Each structure stands twice: as structure tokens, then as C-alpha cells.
Amino acid sequence: MTQPRWAVLTVWAVVNAVNVLQTVGFATRPSAPRVGQPAGVVMAALAIPATMALVAFLRNRSGWLLVAGPVVYDRRGYDHSRR
């Protein structure tokens, strides 16, 4: 069965956006520590499109490799919010 292309591209975009935001947050830590918090908020907000992609994968009965990425991202965000 073919996978929903938009969901695959969404996961790709979320992964790359998180990588860029983490890099910016880490690189600006010594000079502009206030950048980290907004970057974290944006990373948390990226759980929304990741969850939408997860729902599309589950409805399409995609393989576990496609489902694993959004599940781990959503779960990781949930764990951090409980601390």
C-alpha cells in the first residue's frame, strides 16, 4: 500500500526543523540564552503535525518504521512536559 506522501514529507520537515532549532538553541546559548525557550516552544508545537502524520500512517496501516518516528516524538514531548 502506498503511504500518504504529505505525511512522509511532514515527518521529514519536523525532523529537520527540530534539528535546526536544537542547533540554533545550542549555538546561541552563551551569547543569547533567551533564544532557547522560544525554540523549545516551537519544537513542542511541532508535535501537532507529527501527530497528524501519525494518524495518517495508522489509518493507512503503514509499517512500524513509518509509525515509529511520530510515536517517539510525541512520547518524548509528553515525558518532558511531566518533569
C-alpha positions in Angstrom: 0.0 0.0 0.0 1.4 3.4 -0.8 2.0 5.8 2.0 0.4 9.3 2.2 3.1 11.5 0.7 2.1 14.5 2.7 2.6 12.6 5.9 6.1 11.4 4.9 7.1 14.9 3.9 5.6 16.2 7.2 7.8 13.9 9.3 10.8 14.8 7.2 10.1 18.5 7.8 9.5 18.1 11.5 12.8 16.1 11.9 14.8 18.8 10.0 13.1 21.7 11.8 13.9 20.1 15.2 17.5 19.6 14.2 17.8 23.3 13.1 16.1 24.6 16.3 18.3 22.5 18.5 21.4 23.7 16.7 20.3 27.3 17.0 19.4 26.9 20.7 22.8 25.3 21.4 24.8 27.7 19.4 23.3 30.8 20.9 23.3 29.6 24.5 26.5 31.5 25.5 25.6 34.8 23.7 21.8 34.8 23.7 20.3 32.4 26.2 16.8 33.7 25.7 16.6 32.1 22.2 16.4 28.6 23.8 13.0 29.0 25.3 11.1 30.1 22.1 13.0 27.4 20.2 11.7 24.9 22.7 8.1 26.1 22.4 8.3 25.8 18.6 9.7 22.2 19.0 6.8 21.4 21.3 4.3 22.8 18.7 5.8 20.6 16.1 4.2 17.6 17.9 0.9 18.7 16.3 1.9 18.0 12.6 3.8 14.9 13.8 0.6 13.6 15.4 -1.3 14.3 12.2 1.2 12.3 10.2 1.0 9.5 12.8 -2.8 9.4 12.4 -2.4 9.2 8.6 0.1 6.4 8.9 -2.2 4.4 11.3 -5.2 4.9 9.1 -3.2 3.7 6.1 -1.9 0.7 8.1 1.7 1.7 7.4 4.7 -0.3 8.6 6.1 0.2 12.0 9.2 2.1 10.7 6.9 4.9 9.5 4.9 4.9 12.6 7.9 4.8 15.0 9.1 8.3 14.3 6.0 10.2 15.2 5.3 7.9 18.2 8.8 8.6 19.6 8.5 12.3 19.0 5.1 12.6 20.6 6.1 10.4 23.6 9.3 12.3 24.1 7.4 15.6 24.2 4.9 14.1 26.7 7.8 12.9 29.0 9.4 16.3 29.0 6.2 18.1 30.0 5.8 15.9 33.0 9.1 17.0 34.6 
